[in-house]
Each structure stands twice: as structure tokens, then as C-alpha cells.
Amino acid sequence: MYPRKIYHQLEAHLATPQVTVITGMRRTGKTTAVKHLMEKITSKNKIYIDLERLDNRRIFDQENYDVILNSFGQLGLDTKQKAYVFLDEIQLVKNMPSIIKYLYDTYQIKFVVTGSSSYYLKNLFSESLAGRKKIFEFYPLDFSEFLTFKNISHKDETFINKQFNLAEYERLRGYYEEYIAYGGFPKVVMTNNIAEKKELLFDILDSYINIDIKTLADFRSLDNVSKLLKMLSQRVGAKLDYAKISRLAGISRETAMNYIDFFEKTYIIFREPVLANNPDREIVKARKIYFCDNGLLDILSDLSGGAKFENAVFNQLRHHGKIQYYSLKSGREIDFIFDGKIGFEVKETPIEQDQKKLDNLCQDAGILAGRLVGRFATPNFSNYIWGGEIR
């Protein structure tokens, strides 16, 4: 098992009585994290319950919650002393928030739970457990974790002031190209066969549509879901035009917005907000769309390499801070504004003229500095960050 960066936060939270809530898309390593945490607990008074199993869900099909506690006892838990209960995929039990609230308030039980939807966990679940829980979000691997899973030595250093390093580029570019092409789902990363990678990605997408969406949403047509996801995948890095999307998909604007909102709350897409200081000159409302994982993007779209590279950089940057974009009504843009201070412009093969244009636009936007992010080596120019250095 390879450690994720978030593990040290999860381990620290084990010492608190609060419910530890792990959320994120399927296959991002939530169950592996739960089993890792179980091993960290020296007490033997602990149980793990997989709620994807129907027989386990029946345990919670009780109006009297003390009956549920008795079921825990039958599984080997001593409920008269400090106990640990690990629950996997809690969104599959509708009344789970009230069950956990009652047992948390009444007994000495530390809950560690997972779920695949921030919509469920941040709304219904959060309201029921206000002040009693902390949420940790899991995403596909960032590039640093990708290298760790590949057993490739690397250092994680501040990347903002990096200059292109040919030796590091030559050493790691093959791995970075793999990351751009197939993303960061752990099992996909650990599989070397390309056909198997794609098969795993299709399976992840199929599970999302046929399990998560059926469980968590009331969408009448799964065909519309697939059609809309494919349509969105062709618009990576573009501003969302809901009216146009609804027209092309043959659904109402409200339905399109509801679907897209759901996609974001179940971690398949992200909508990048705009940084606006002067509404008269700047775009102030439209959001840009990116996918949570380049592998999913690859099987959904036939995009050019440049768009996939931009999507990868977005996912790399968002692990480090707040990401926005900047756009003038004239059409001039900065791809990413990092923490409101640094502008990043993504170019597959950056040149000196690109830096001059970025500097001018950053000055107009009131941004402290601008950096180019490149994918390939540029002859006689090194004033840019190679994408594989963002980790």
C-alpha cells in the first residue's frame, strides 16, 4: 500500500471524537484509506461494515437504533467501552445521518465513514451532524502521488519560481505523458497495460452512471447523462454556455444546469470561477469546466493534446490553492490565477513572446506575477515551469 498525502490528516483526526468523513469519487482510494486507519488503531474493539453489501445494509433497516447497536455487538463490538465503527459508502442507507447522530451522542463510538457524493455528505449529512464531524475529500492522485505509486524518486518543492530543467524533464517526461493520458485513479496508475487502463476507466465511468447516479439522483434518462458528459468533455477549458448546451443536448436549460451541478457535487467535473475586478472590462459570471481526471476525459472525448494538458495542469494546481481564471471582454485571458496572486498560462511549447503577453495581461489584471507552464522542451528558452514540476 502506498501512502496518500491526506493520510497524516486522517490519522491525526482519529484521536478526536468527531465523525471522520471521507468523501470523493469511486476508485479514488477511500476504502484503502479506511483499512489503513483501522490498522493504525491499536484497540481491537473495532468493526468494518461494507454497505455495498445488501445484508450489511439490512443491519440499519431498524426504527429502534438500539437494535442496530445490538447488531454491532453481534459483530464483535463491545459497546460498553470506547469503540470504533468504520462504514463504507454510507449514502446507500437513507437514514444513516440520524443513526450516526443518535449513536454518537449516546455511546462512546468513534465513526469513520466514506461516501461518494459531496451533495449527500455536505448537505443532508452535514445538517444532521453539525459540529460532530469533519469532511476529508479524496481525488485521483496528483502527479507527486502518481510518482510515489510508480516507485519513482522525486522531491516535492515549491514550483512557482521553477525554471525549465532539462535533466528532470528527460527523467520524468514519460511518466508525465502517461499522467496526462490516463490520469490518476490508483488502480489505473498501477496497471501498465494500456488496454487494461482503458477497461478500468470505462468501468469507473459505468459505475458512476449506473450506480452513483441511480442511487443519488432522480434523472429520468441515463442516456441524457452520457450525452451531456460527452458534450462537456469536448468543452474542457471553455466557458459554460448553459443555453447552448441545453439546446444541443435536447433538454431544458434548468435540467442541464441541474445535471452539471450534480456532476460537480459527485466529483466528476469542476467549474472554475472567474476573477473579476472591473465588470466593465472583464467577464464576471461565466465559469470554465474541467474534468476531475484526465483518464475519464480521454475516454469521453477526442480532444487535442493541448486541452488535455491544460486539464491536467488544472488538477495539479488545485491541490495547492484556490484557482480562478481571468478574462477580458476583448477575449484576452489568463488560464489560471493561483490564490489571487500568480497568473499561470498553459502552453505546450512556450516561447519568450508568450511571457511578454502574459506579463502585460497580469499588469492589467493587477496580478503580482505571471508564469508559463509548458509541456515540451523549447529550444533556447527556459523561463517556464515544466508541467511535471507541479507536484
N, C-alpha and C positions, 0 to 999 in steps of 0.2 A: 504493500500500500504506500502511495506517495502522499505527502502532506500538502494540503492547500493552505494558502496564506491566511485564510479566515480561521483556521483551526485554533490558533492561540487565543483568539477572542472567544470562541466557543468553550474552550477548556476553562478559561477564566470565569465564564458565566455559570459553569457547573456548580461553583461554590455558592451561588446565590439561590434563594428560594424561588425566585421568579421562574415562570414557564419559559423555557428556551424554545423559540420558534424558528425553524429552518424552512425557508421557502425558496422557490426557484423552479425553473422548468424541469421536466423529466430528464433523466440521464445526466444531470449535472453533478451528481455525487452526493446527494443528500443522504441516502441510505448508508453509503460508505462512511459518511461523517458521523451518523448516529452510532454505528457499530464501533467506530474509533472512540467516541465519547464513552460508550459502555465499557470499553477496555480500560479507560482512564479512571473509572470509579472502582476503588478498592473494595467497597461493600458488595457483598453477594446478594443483597436484598434489592434485586432489580429484575425487571422483565421487559421484553421487547415484543410488540404486537404489530404485525403487518396487516393493515386494514384493506389491502387489496384482496385479501382472502375473505371470502364470504362468511366462513364460520367465525372468523375473528370479529367481523362487523356485528354479528348477532349478539356478541357479548354486551354491546352498547344499546341494544334494542330493548331497553327497560325504562319504565317510567319512574321506578324507585331506584335512585342512583346508588343506594347502599347495596343493592343486589349486584350491581356492577363491581363494587368493592369486593364482595364475596367471590366473584369470579376471578379477581386479581389474586385472592388468597388461594384459590384452586390451582392457579398457575405457579404458585410457589412464593408469592409475595407476603411478607409479614407486615400487615397494615397497622400494627400497633407500635411500630418504630419507624424511623426515617427510611423512606422507600423511594425508589427511582422507577418511573414508568416511561418507556420510550414508545411513542406511537407514530407509525409511518403512514403518510397520506391521509390526514385527518379530514380533508374535505369530503371524503366518501361517507362520513357519518354526519347527517344533517344537524343533529342536536349536540354535537361534540363540544361546542363552546360552553354551553350551560353545564354539561357533565364535568368538564375540567374545572370550571369555576367552583362548583359545589365541592368537589373532592379536594381542590387546592385550599379552599377556605376552611374545610372541616378536618382534614387529616394532614399528616406530615409527608406529603408526596411531592417530590420534585419531578415535574413533567418535562420531557424533551420531545418535541413533536415536529413533524415535517408536513409540508403541503405544497401543491404545485401551482397555487394561484394567489397572487397578492390581492386580487379582488376579494377573495374569501377571507384571507388572513388579516388584511389591513382594514377591512370594513366590518363585516359581521363579527369576526373573531375578536378584533381589537375592541369593539364596543363592549363585548361581554367580559373582557379581561383587562379593562383599563387599569393601568398601574400594576398589573400582575404578570406582565410578560415583556420580553424583548425579542425583536424580529431580526434575524440574520438572513441576508439574501445570497443565494448561490447562483452563479452564472457559469457558462462554459469557461474553460481555462484561459487565463491571459497568456501572453507569449512566454513570460518567465516560467509559469507553471507548466506550460507545454514543454519547454526545455527540460524542466525537472523530471517530467514523466518520461522523457526520452533519454534520461541519464546523461544529458549534455551539460558540461560545466559552464557556468556563466555567473556574472556579477550583476546585481541589480543596483544601479547607480542613478543619480539624478540625470535625466535625459535632456532637460530643457536647453542646456548650453553645449550639448554634444556637437562635435564636428564629424563628418564622414570619416570612418576608419576602415581602410581597405582590407586590412588583415581580419578584422572582426566580420566584415561583410562577406569575405570569401569563406570564412569558417562556418558561418551560420545561415548563409542565404538560402541553401537548400531546405533547411528546416522552416525558415520564414515563408518560403513559397508554399510549402506544404500547409502551413498555418493559414495562409491566405486562401488556399484552395479548399481545404476541408475542415477548417475551424477547430474548436477546442472542446468538443464533448469528449470526456475522458476515454471511453471505450473506442471511439473513432481514432483518437490520438494513438492509442496503444496498438491499433491494428495497422500493419504495414501494407497489406494487400489493398490496392485501390478499389477493386470491385467490392470487397468486404466493407470498406469505408462507406461507399455509396449505399450499400444494402442497409447498413446500420442507420445512416441518415434518413433513408426512406422509411425505415421502421420507426424512428423517432417522430418523424412528421406524421405518419399514420396513427401512432399512439396519441399524439396531440389532438388530431382531428376526431378520431373515433372513440377516445376515452375521455380526455380532459374536456373537450367541448361538449360532448354529450352529458357529462357529469355536472358541469358548472354553468352551462348556458342553455337558453331556450331558443336556439336558432332553428328555424324551420327547415332550412336546406343546407346540408353539408356540402353540396355541390357549389353553392354560392360562397361558402367559406374557402374552398380550394381555389375557386376562380379569383376571389379577392386577394388571397395570399400571393398567387402568381402575379397578379396585376401590381401589387405593392412591391414585389421583388424587382420588378422592372423599373421602379422609381426610386431606388436607393440613392440618397444624396440629393433628392429633388424635393421641392416644397409640395406639401399635400394640398391638392385641389379636390375637396370632397364632392363638389358638384360634378366635376368631370369624371371622377372615379365612380360615382353612383350611376351616372349615365352609361358609361362603358360596361359596368357590371350588371346593369339592368335591375338595379334595386334603388330604393328611395335614399335620399341624402341622409335622412335620420338613421336608416338601417346601416348604411355604410359607416357612419360615424360610430354607431354602437359596436359594430364588428371590430373596427380599428381600435376603439377604446379597450375592448375585451382582449384583443391580440396583445396590446401593450401590458395589460394587467396580468396576463399569463406568460409574459416574458419572451414572446417570440419577436416582437419589434420594439423599437424605441422611437419616440418623437423628440427631435432636438429643438429646443426653443430658440428664439432669436434674441440677440442683444440689441436693444434699441434705445438710443439717447435722443434722437431728433426725428420725431414722427413725420415731419415734412419731407425729409430726405431718405428715410430708411423704411425698410419693410418691418412692420411691427406685430403682425399676427401669425403669419404662416409658419408652420413647423416643418422641419425636414424629417424624412423617415430613414431609419437604418434597421437592419436585422440583428438579432442578438448573437448570431453565429454565422460565420462565413460558409460553413458546410451546408446548412439549411438553405442559405441564399443560393448556393451553387446548384442544388437540385431543383430549386424553384424557378431559376431564371437562366437566361443565356446572355448575361451582362458581359461587357468588356472587362478586361483585367483591371483597368483604371478604377472602375466603380467598385469592384471587389476589394481592391487595395484601400480605397477610401473607407469602405465599410469596416475593414479590419482595423485601420487606424482609429476610427471612432471607438470601437470596442476596447482597444488598448488604452486610449486616453481616458475613457470614462471610469476606469478603475482607479484613476489617480486624482480626479477632481471633477468639478462642475463643467459641463460642456455646453456651449451655445454656438450659434453662428451669427455672422454679421452680413447684412446685405443692403446695398443702396438701391433705390428705385431705378437707377440707371442700369442695374444688372451687375455691377461690380460686387464681389463677395469675398469674405474670408471664410474658409470651410469650418474652422473650429476656433472658438475663443475659450481658452482654458482659464477657469476661475476668474473670469472677467479681466484678465491682465495680459495674457500672451495669445497672440494670434498664430494659428497653425494653418498653413496652406499645403495641401497634398498634391504632389506632382510625381509621376512615375520616374521621370528623368529631369530633375530640377536644373535650372541654369541661372546665371547671375541676374539676368533680366527679370526673372520671376521674383527674386529677392527685392529688387528695386520697386517693383509694382506692389509687393506686399508691404514694404516699409511705408510707401505713400498712403496706402489704404489704412494701415494701422494708425498713422498720424491723423487722418481724417476721422477715424473712429474713436480717438482718444485712448488707444491701446498702447501699453508700455513698449512692447516689442513684438516682432513677428519672426517666426521660424518656418523654414521649409521642411517638409517631411518627404523623403524620397524613397523609391523602391529599388532603383538600379544605380549603378555607379555612373557618374558623369565625368567625362574627361576634363581635366584642368579646372574642376570646381568642387570644392569640399565643404562649403559653408551651408551645410544642411544636416539634418538628423536622418540617418537611415532608419526606416520603419522598425527594423528588428531590434533597435536600441531602446524602444519604448516598452519597458517591461518592469 
